[in-house]
Amino acid sequence: MTSAPGLAPGPDETSADHSDGRRRRGQDNRARIVRAMMEIVHSGEVAPSAEQVASRAEVGLRTVFRHFQDMDSLYREISAVISKEVRGDFLGPLAAQDWQGRVLEMAGRRIRAYEKMAPFKRAGDAFRHRSKFLGTDYNILVVELRERLEAELPATVRRDRDTLEALDLALSFETWSRLRREQGLTPKRTQAVVEALIRRLLA
């Protein structure tokens, strides 16, 4: 019930205001925790502790665990955020008119997505042995990307199992990571190498 003009708010209104305020603070704290975790991981820390996250977010450690029961649940939240960011690159419509062009376009889009997700993928890998969710989540993505590749290939190529497996490998995060990290290539050269691999496989 709304108070009459000029009168103090009633007890129901005061309670509702306090509840709304707590909810807004809770939402703000949760967002700050997620943002802090992402900033720490993006800076290169593959296994941040709850204490590091709390310090970066400027909240208490108890607040971190009030919103996230454990670090696994926080990783799940980060995974959902990153997945939303890169899903268009991975699964969005392709513009090329022929299937070879679409596979090459797919390579460029995946490489852009891998650049965005790499720090979080490596952090997830460091934590995955303790997280059933993270392993399952990545396996689902691998299956989705494989299905997307197969959907763009003609039946003759899909039936050539060696070529199909080689294409799947060329387009994988693991190939991108090897080129970028162990071989020290730039993003531009990495894309050129992956595209060269694909052209040779499709020749």
DRENPA-3360 file (N, C-alpha, C; in nm, 2 decimals, always signed):
BEGIN
1 = MTSAPGLA = +0.08/-0.12/+0.00/+0.00/+0.00/+0.00/+0.09/+0.12/+0.00 ~ +0.05/+0.23/-0.09/+0.13/+0.35/-0.10/+0.09/+0.45/+0.01 ~ +0.19/+0.51/+0.07/+0.16/+0.61/+0.17/+0.09/+0.74/+0.11 ~ +0.01/+0.80/+0.19/-0.05/+0.93/+0.14/+0.06/+1.03/+0.13 ~ +0.05/+1.13/+0.04/+0.15/+1.24/+0.03/+0.17/+1.30/+0.16 ~ +0.30/+1.33/+0.19/+0.34/+1.40/+0.31/+0.36/+1.31/+0.43 ~ +0.32/+1.18/+0.42/+0.33/+1.09/+0.53/+0.45/+1.00/+0.52 ~ +0.51/+0.96/+0.63/+0.62/+0.87/+0.63/+0.58/+0.73/+0.57;
9 = PGPDETSA = +0.67/+0.66/+0.50/+0.64/+0.53/+0.44/+0.60/+0.44/+0.55 ~ +0.50/+0.35/+0.52/+0.46/+0.25/+0.61/+0.56/+0.14/+0.62 ~ +0.54/+0.05/+0.72/+0.64/-0.06/+0.74/+0.65/-0.15/+0.62 ~ +0.54/-0.18/+0.55/+0.56/-0.27/+0.43/+0.64/-0.21/+0.33 ~ +0.63/-0.08/+0.30/+0.71/-0.01/+0.20/+0.86/-0.01/+0.25 ~ +0.88/+0.02/+0.37/+1.02/+0.02/+0.42/+1.09/-0.11/+0.41 ~ +1.01/-0.22/+0.44/+1.07/-0.36/+0.42/+1.10/-0.39/+0.28 ~ +1.01/-0.34/+0.19/+1.03/-0.37/+0.04/+1.15/-0.29/-0.01;
17 = DHSDGRRR = +1.17/-0.17/+0.04/+1.28/-0.09/+0.00/+1.41/-0.16/+0.04 ~ +1.41/-0.20/+0.17/+1.53/-0.27/+0.22/+1.56/-0.40/+0.14 ~ +1.45/-0.47/+0.11/+1.47/-0.59/+0.03/+1.53/-0.57/-0.11 ~ +1.47/-0.46/-0.17/+1.52/-0.42/-0.31/+1.67/-0.38/-0.30 ~ +1.70/-0.31/-0.19/+1.84/-0.26/-0.18/+1.94/-0.38/-0.16 ~ +1.90/-0.47/-0.08/+1.98/-0.59/-0.06/+2.00/-0.67/-0.19 ~ +1.89/-0.68/-0.26/+1.89/-0.75/-0.39/+1.99/-0.69/-0.49 ~ +1.98/-0.55/-0.50/+2.06/-0.48/-0.59/+2.21/-0.49/-0.55;
25 = RGQDNRAR = +2.24/-0.48/-0.42/+2.38/-0.50/-0.37/+2.43/-0.64/-0.40 ~ +2.34/-0.74/-0.38/+2.38/-0.87/-0.41/+2.41/-0.89/-0.56 ~ +2.33/-0.84/-0.64/+2.36/-0.85/-0.79/+2.48/-0.78/-0.83 ~ +2.51/-0.66/-0.76/+2.63/-0.58/-0.79/+2.75/-0.66/-0.74 ~ +2.74/-0.72/-0.62/+2.86/-0.80/-0.57/+2.89/-0.92/-0.66 ~ +2.78/-0.98/-0.71/+2.80/-1.10/-0.79/+2.87/-1.06/-0.92 ~ +2.82/-0.95/-0.98/+2.88/-0.91/-1.11/+3.03/-0.87/-1.08 ~ +3.06/-0.80/-0.97/+3.20/-0.77/-0.94/+3.29/-0.89/-0.92;
33 = IVRAMMEI = +3.23/-0.99/-0.86/+3.31/-1.11/-0.84/+3.34/-1.18/-0.97 ~ +3.24/-1.19/-1.06/+3.26/-1.25/-1.19/+3.36/-1.17/-1.27 ~ +3.35/-1.03/-1.27/+3.44/-0.95/-1.34/+3.58/-0.96/-1.29 ~ +3.59/-0.97/-1.16/+3.73/-0.98/-1.10/+3.79/-1.11/-1.14 ~ +3.72/-1.22/-1.14/+3.77/-1.35/-1.18/+3.82/-1.34/-1.32 ~ +3.74/-1.28/-1.41/+3.77/-1.27/-1.55/+3.90/-1.19/-1.57 ~ +3.91/-1.08/-1.50/+4.03/-0.99/-1.51/+4.15/-1.07/-1.47 ~ +4.14/-1.14/-1.36/+4.26/-1.21/-1.31/+4.30/-1.32/-1.40;
41 = VHSGEVAP = +4.21/-1.39/-1.45/+4.24/-1.50/-1.55/+4.30/-1.44/-1.68 ~ +4.24/-1.33/-1.73/+4.29/-1.27/-1.85/+4.43/-1.21/-1.83 ~ +4.47/-1.18/-1.71/+4.60/-1.13/-1.69/+4.71/-1.24/-1.69 ~ +4.66/-1.37/-1.69/+4.75/-1.48/-1.70/+4.76/-1.58/-1.59 ~ +4.68/-1.55/-1.48/+4.68/-1.63/-1.36/+4.58/-1.75/-1.39 ~ +4.63/-1.87/-1.41/+4.55/-1.98/-1.45/+4.47/-2.04/-1.34 ~ +4.51/-2.02/-1.21/+4.44/-2.08/-1.10/+4.42/-1.99/-0.99 ~ +4.34/-1.88/-1.01/+4.32/-1.78/-0.90/+4.25/-1.84/-0.78;
49 = SAEQVASR = +4.29/-1.79/-0.66/+4.23/-1.84/-0.54/+4.10/-1.75/-0.51 ~ +4.02/-1.81/-0.42/+3.90/-1.73/-0.38/+3.95/-1.60/-0.31 ~ +4.06/-1.60/-0.24/+4.11/-1.49/-0.17/+4.15/-1.38/-0.28 ~ +4.22/-1.42/-0.39/+4.25/-1.33/-0.49/+4.13/-1.26/-0.55 ~ +4.03/-1.34/-0.58/+3.91/-1.29/-0.64/+3.84/-1.19/-0.54 ~ +3.83/-1.23/-0.42/+3.77/-1.14/-0.32/+3.84/-1.00/-0.31 ~ +3.98/-1.01/-0.31/+4.06/-0.89/-0.30/+4.03/-0.80/-0.43 ~ +4.04/-0.86/-0.55/+4.02/-0.79/-0.67/+3.88/-0.73/-0.68;
57 = AEVGLRTV = +3.78/-0.80/-0.63/+3.64/-0.75/-0.64/+3.61/-0.66/-0.52 ~ +3.70/-0.65/-0.43/+3.68/-0.56/-0.31/+3.56/-0.60/-0.23 ~ +3.55/-0.73/-0.21/+3.44/-0.79/-0.13/+3.50/-0.89/-0.03 ~ +3.43/-0.93/+0.07/+3.48/-1.02/+0.17/+3.48/-1.16/+0.11 ~ +3.57/-1.25/+0.16/+3.58/-1.39/+0.12/+3.44/-1.46/+0.14 ~ +3.37/-1.42/+0.25/+3.24/-1.48/+0.27/+3.14/-1.44/+0.17 ~ +3.16/-1.32/+0.11/+3.07/-1.28/+0.01/+3.09/-1.36/-0.12 ~ +3.21/-1.39/-0.15/+3.24/-1.48/-0.27/+3.16/-1.61/-0.25;
65 = FRHFQDMD = +3.18/-1.67/-0.14/+3.11/-1.80/-0.12/+2.96/-1.79/-0.09 ~ +2.92/-1.67/-0.06/+2.77/-1.66/-0.05/+2.71/-1.66/-0.19 ~ +2.78/-1.61/-0.28/+2.73/-1.61/-0.42/+2.76/-1.74/-0.50 ~ +2.88/-1.79/-0.47/+2.93/-1.91/-0.53/+2.97/-2.01/-0.43 ~ +2.91/-2.13/-0.42/+2.93/-2.22/-0.32/+3.08/-2.27/-0.31 ~ +3.14/-2.27/-0.43/+3.28/-2.31/-0.44/+3.34/-2.26/-0.57 ~ +3.47/-2.28/-0.59/+3.53/-2.22/-0.71/+3.47/-2.29/-0.83 ~ +3.43/-2.41/-0.83/+3.37/-2.47/-0.94/+3.25/-2.40/-0.99;
73 = SLYREISA = +3.16/-2.35/-0.90/+3.04/-2.28/-0.94/+3.08/-2.14/-1.00 ~ +3.19/-2.08/-0.96/+3.24/-1.96/-1.02/+3.29/-1.98/-1.16 ~ +3.37/-2.09/-1.17/+3.41/-2.13/-1.31/+3.30/-2.15/-1.40 ~ +3.19/-2.21/-1.35/+3.07/-2.24/-1.43/+3.01/-2.10/-1.48 ~ +3.01/-2.01/-1.39/+2.96/-1.88/-1.43/+3.04/-1.81/-1.54 ~ +3.18/-1.82/-1.52/+3.27/-1.76/-1.62/+3.25/-1.84/-1.75 ~ +3.24/-1.97/-1.75/+3.22/-2.05/-1.87/+3.10/-2.00/-1.95 ~ +2.99/-1.97/-1.87/+2.87/-1.93/-1.94/+2.88/-1.79/-2.01;
81 = VISKEVRG = +2.96/-1.70/-1.94/+2.98/-1.57/-2.00/+3.06/-1.58/-2.12 ~ +3.17/-1.66/-2.12/+3.26/-1.67/-2.24/+3.19/-1.74/-2.35 ~ +3.11/-1.85/-2.32/+3.04/-1.92/-2.42/+2.94/-1.83/-2.49 ~ +2.88/-1.74/-2.42/+2.79/-1.65/-2.48/+2.86/-1.55/-2.58 ~ +2.98/-1.51/-2.54/+3.06/-1.42/-2.62/+3.11/-1.48/-2.75 ~ +3.15/-1.61/-2.75/+3.21/-1.67/-2.86/+3.11/-1.75/-2.95 ~ +2.99/-1.77/-2.90/+2.90/-1.86/-2.97/+2.87/-1.82/-3.11 ~ +2.86/-1.69/-3.13/+2.84/-1.64/-3.27/+2.95/-1.67/-3.36;
89 = DFLGPLAA = +3.08/-1.66/-3.31/+3.19/-1.69/-3.39/+3.19/-1.84/-3.43 ~ +3.16/-1.92/-3.33/+3.16/-2.07/-3.35/+3.04/-2.12/-3.44 ~ +2.92/-2.07/-3.41/+2.80/-2.13/-3.47/+2.72/-2.04/-3.56 ~ +2.76/-1.91/-3.57/+2.68/-1.82/-3.65/+2.68/-1.86/-3.80 ~ +2.59/-1.80/-3.88/+2.58/-1.83/-4.02/+2.71/-1.78/-4.09 ~ +2.74/-1.86/-4.20/+2.86/-1.83/-4.28/+2.82/-1.76/-4.41 ~ +2.90/-1.67/-4.46/+2.86/-1.59/-4.58/+2.91/-1.65/-4.71 ~ +3.02/-1.73/-4.71/+3.07/-1.78/-4.83/+2.97/-1.86/-4.91;
97 = QDWQGRVL = +2.98/-1.85/-5.05/+2.88/-1.92/-5.13/+2.91/-2.07/-5.15 ~ +3.04/-2.11/-5.15/+3.08/-2.25/-5.18/+3.13/-2.31/-5.05 ~ +3.12/-2.44/-5.04/+3.15/-2.51/-4.91/+3.30/-2.49/-4.87 ~ +3.39/-2.49/-4.97/+3.53/-2.47/-4.94/+3.55/-2.33/-4.87 ~ +3.48/-2.23/-4.93/+3.49/-2.10/-4.87/+3.44/-2.09/-4.73 ~ +3.33/-2.17/-4.71/+3.27/-2.17/-4.58/+3.36/-2.23/-4.47 ~ +3.43/-2.34/-4.51/+3.52/-2.40/-4.42/+3.64/-2.31/-4.39 ~ +3.69/-2.23/-4.49/+3.79/-2.14/-4.46/+3.74/-2.02/-4.37;
105 = EMAGRRIR = +3.62/-1.98/-4.40/+3.56/-1.87/-4.32/+3.54/-1.92/-4.17 ~ +3.51/-2.05/-4.16/+3.49/-2.11/-4.03/+3.63/-2.11/-3.95 ~ +3.74/-2.13/-4.03/+3.87/-2.13/-3.96/+3.90/-1.99/-3.91 ~ +3.87/-1.89/-3.98/+3.90/-1.75/-3.94/+3.81/-1.72/-3.81 ~ +3.69/-1.76/-3.81/+3.60/-1.73/-3.70/+3.64/-1.81/-3.58 ~ +3.68/-1.93/-3.59/+3.73/-2.01/-3.48/+3.85/-1.95/-3.42 ~ +3.94/-1.91/-3.50/+4.07/-1.85/-3.45/+4.04/-1.72/-3.37 ~ +3.95/-1.64/-3.42/+3.91/-1.52/-3.34/+3.85/-1.56/-3.20;
113 = AYEKMAPF = +3.77/-1.66/-3.21/+3.71/-1.71/-3.08/+3.81/-1.77/-2.99 ~ +3.91/-1.85/-3.04/+4.01/-1.90/-2.96/+4.10/-1.79/-2.89 ~ +4.12/-1.68/-2.97/+4.20/-1.57/-2.91/+4.12/-1.52/-2.79 ~ +3.99/-1.51/-2.80/+3.91/-1.45/-2.69/+3.91/-1.55/-2.57 ~ +3.89/-1.68/-2.60/+3.87/-1.77/-2.49/+3.99/-1.84/-2.43 ~ +4.11/-1.82/-2.49/+4.23/-1.89/-2.45/+4.26/-1.88/-2.31 ~ +4.27/-1.76/-2.25/+4.31/-1.76/-2.10/+4.21/-1.83/-2.02 ~ +4.08/-1.83/-2.05/+3.98/-1.90/-1.97/+3.98/-2.05/-1.99;
121 = KRAGDAFR = +4.01/-2.09/-2.12/+4.03/-2.23/-2.15/+4.14/-2.29/-2.07 ~ +4.25/-2.22/-2.06/+4.37/-2.27/-1.99/+4.34/-2.27/-1.84 ~ +4.28/-2.17/-1.79/+4.24/-2.17/-1.65/+4.14/-2.29/-1.62 ~ +4.05/-2.31/-1.71/+3.96/-2.42/-1.69/+4.03/-2.56/-1.70 ~ +4.13/-2.57/-1.79/+4.21/-2.69/-1.80/+4.28/-2.72/-1.66 ~ +4.33/-2.61/-1.60/+4.41/-2.63/-1.48/+4.31/-2.68/-1.36 ~ +4.19/-2.65/-1.38/+4.09/-2.68/-1.27/+4.00/-2.80/-1.31 ~ +4.01/-2.84/-1.43/+3.92/-2.94/-1.48/+3.92/-3.08/-1.41;
129 = HRSKFLGT = +4.04/-3.11/-1.36/+4.05/-3.24/-1.29/+3.97/-3.25/-1.16 ~ +3.93/-3.13/-1.11/+3.85/-3.12/-1.00/+3.70/-3.08/-1.03 ~ +3.67/-3.07/-1.16/+3.54/-3.02/-1.20/+3.48/-3.11/-1.30 ~ +3.38/-3.19/-1.27/+3.31/-3.27/-1.37/+3.24/-3.18/-1.47 ~ +3.19/-3.06/-1.43/+3.12/-2.97/-1.51/+3.21/-2.92/-1.63 ~ +3.33/-2.87/-1.59/+3.41/-2.81/-1.70/+3.45/-2.91/-1.81 ~ +3.48/-3.03/-1.77/+3.51/-3.13/-1.86/+3.39/-3.16/-1.96 ~ +3.28/-3.18/-1.90/+3.16/-3.20/-1.98/+3.13/-3.09/-2.07;
137 = DYNILVVE = +3.14/-2.96/-2.02/+3.11/-2.84/-2.10/+3.20/-2.84/-2.22 ~ +3.33/-2.86/-2.21/+3.42/-2.86/-2.32/+3.39/-2.97/-2.42 ~ +3.36/-3.09/-2.37/+3.32/-3.20/-2.46/+3.20/-3.17/-2.54 ~ +3.10/-3.10/-2.48/+2.98/-3.06/-2.56/+3.02/-2.97/-2.67 ~ +3.11/-2.87/-2.64/+3.15/-2.77/-2.74/+3.22/-2.84/-2.86 ~ +3.31/-2.94/-2.82/+3.39/-3.01/-2.93/+3.29/-3.08/-3.02 ~ +3.19/-3.15/-2.96/+3.09/-3.22/-3.04/+3.01/-3.12/-3.13 ~ +2.97/-3.00/-3.08/+2.90/-2.90/-3.15/+2.98/-2.85/-3.27;
145 = LRERLEAE = +3.11/-2.83/-3.25/+3.20/-2.78/-3.36/+3.22/-2.89/-3.46 ~ +3.23/-3.01/-3.42/+3.24/-3.12/-3.52/+3.12/-3.13/-3.60 ~ +3.00/-3.12/-3.54/+2.88/-3.13/-3.62/+2.86/-3.01/-3.71 ~ +2.91/-2.89/-3.67/+2.90/-2.78/-3.76/+2.99/-2.80/-3.88 ~ +3.11/-2.85/-3.86/+3.20/-2.88/-3.97/+3.14/-2.98/-4.07 ~ +3.09/-3.09/-4.01/+3.03/-3.19/-4.10/+2.91/-3.14/-4.18 ~ +2.84/-3.04/-4.12/+2.72/-2.99/-4.19/+2.76/-2.91/-4.31 ~ +2.88/-2.86/-4.31/+2.92/-2.77/-4.43/+2.99/-2.86/-4.54;
153 = LPATVRRD = +3.02/-2.98/-4.51/+3.10/-3.07/-4.60/+3.00/-3.15/-4.69 ~ +3.04/-3.17/-4.82/+2.96/-3.26/-4.90/+2.98/-3.40/-4.86 ~ +2.89/-3.48/-4.90/+2.89/-3.62/-4.85/+3.02/-3.70/-4.89 ~ +3.08/-3.66/-5.00/+3.20/-3.73/-5.04/+3.31/-3.70/-4.95 ~ +3.32/-3.58/-4.89/+3.43/-3.55/-4.80/+3.40/-3.61/-4.66 ~ +3.27/-3.61/-4.62/+3.23/-3.67/-4.49/+3.26/-3.82/-4.49 ~ +3.25/-3.88/-4.61/+3.28/-4.03/-4.61/+3.43/-4.06/-4.61 ~ +3.51/-3.96/-4.65/+3.65/-3.98/-4.64/+3.70/-3.95/-4.50;
161 = RDTLEALD = +3.70/-4.05/-4.42/+3.72/-4.04/-4.27/+3.86/-3.97/-4.24 ~ +3.96/-4.01/-4.32/+4.09/-3.95/-4.29/+4.09/-3.80/-4.31 ~ +4.03/-3.75/-4.42/+4.02/-3.61/-4.45/+3.94/-3.54/-4.34 ~ +3.83/-3.60/-4.31/+3.74/-3.54/-4.20/+3.81/-3.53/-4.07 ~ +3.88/-3.63/-4.03/+3.95/-3.62/-3.90/+4.06/-3.51/-3.91 ~ +4.13/-3.51/-4.02/+4.24/-3.41/-4.04/+4.18/-3.26/-4.03 ~ +4.07/-3.24/-4.10/+4.00/-3.11/-4.10/+3.96/-3.07/-3.96 ~ +3.90/-3.17/-3.88/+3.86/-3.15/-3.75/+3.98/-3.10/-3.66;
169 = LALSFETW = +4.09/-3.17/-3.68/+4.21/-3.14/-3.61/+4.27/-3.00/-3.65 ~ +4.27/-2.97/-3.77/+4.32/-2.84/-3.82/+4.24/-2.72/-3.76 ~ +4.11/-2.75/-3.74/+4.02/-2.64/-3.69/+4.01/-2.64/-3.54 ~ +4.09/-2.72/-3.47/+4.07/-2.74/-3.33/+4.15/-2.63/-3.25 ~ +4.10/-2.62/-3.12/+4.17/-2.53/-3.03/+4.32/-2.58/-3.01 ~ +4.34/-2.71/-3.00/+4.47/-2.76/-2.98/+4.57/-2.73/-3.09 ~ +4.52/-2.73/-3.21/+4.61/-2.69/-3.32/+4.65/-2.54/-3.31 ~ +4.54/-2.46/-3.29/+4.56/-2.31/-3.27/+4.66/-2.29/-3.16;
177 = SRLRREQG = +4.64/-2.36/-3.04/+4.73/-2.33/-2.93/+4.87/-2.37/-2.95 ~ +4.89/-2.48/-3.02/+5.03/-2.53/-3.06/+5.10/-2.42/-3.14 ~ +5.03/-2.37/-3.24/+5.09/-2.27/-3.33/+5.12/-2.14/-3.26 ~ +5.02/-2.10/-3.17/+5.04/-1.97/-3.10/+5.14/-1.97/-2.99 ~ +5.14/-2.08/-2.91/+5.22/-2.09/-2.79/+5.36/-2.16/-2.82 ~ +5.36/-2.28/-2.86/+5.48/-2.35/-2.88/+5.56/-2.31/-3.00 ~ +5.49/-2.27/-3.11/+5.56/-2.22/-3.22/+5.57/-2.07/-3.23 ~ +5.50/-2.00/-3.14/+5.52/-1.86/-3.13/+5.47/-1.78/-3.24;
185 = LTPKRTQA = +5.37/-1.82/-3.32/+5.32/-1.75/-3.43/+5.22/-1.64/-3.39 ~ +5.22/-1.53/-3.46/+5.12/-1.43/-3.44/+4.98/-1.48/-3.48 ~ +4.87/-1.41/-3.43/+4.74/-1.45/-3.48/+4.72/-1.46/-3.63 ~ +4.78/-1.36/-3.70/+4.77/-1.35/-3.84/+4.84/-1.47/-3.91 ~ +4.96/-1.50/-3.86/+5.03/-1.61/-3.92/+4.97/-1.75/-3.89 ~ +4.91/-1.75/-3.77/+4.84/-1.88/-3.73/+4.72/-1.90/-3.82 ~ +4.65/-1.80/-3.85/+4.53/-1.81/-3.94/+4.58/-1.86/-4.08 ~ +4.69/-1.80/-4.12/+4.75/-1.83/-4.26/+4.79/-1.98/-4.26;
193 = VVEALIRR = +4.85/-2.03/-4.15/+4.90/-2.17/-4.15/+4.77/-2.26/-4.15 ~ +4.68/-2.23/-4.07/+4.56/-2.31/-4.06/+4.49/-2.32/-4.20 ~ +4.47/-2.20/-4.26/+4.41/-2.20/-4.39/+4.49/-2.28/-4.49 ~ +4.62/-2.27/-4.49/+4.71/-2.35/-4.58/+4.69/-2.50/-4.56 ~ +4.68/-2.54/-4.43/+4.65/-2.68/-4.40/+4.52/-2.72/-4.46 ~ +4.41/-2.64/-4.45/+4.28/-2.68/-4.50/+4.28/-2.68/-4.65 ~ +4.35/-2.59/-4.72/+4.35/-2.59/-4.86/+4.42/-2.72/-4.91 ~ +4.53/-2.76/-4.85/+4.60/-2.88/-4.89/+4.51/-3.00/-4.87;
201 = LLA = +4.44/-3.00/-4.76/+4.35/-3.12/-4.73/+4.23/-3.12/-4.83 ~ +4.19/-3.01/-4.88/+4.08/-3.01/-4.97/+4.12/-3.01/-5.12 ~ +4.25/-3.01/-5.15/+4.30/-3.00/-5.28/+4.27/-3.13/-5.36;
% end
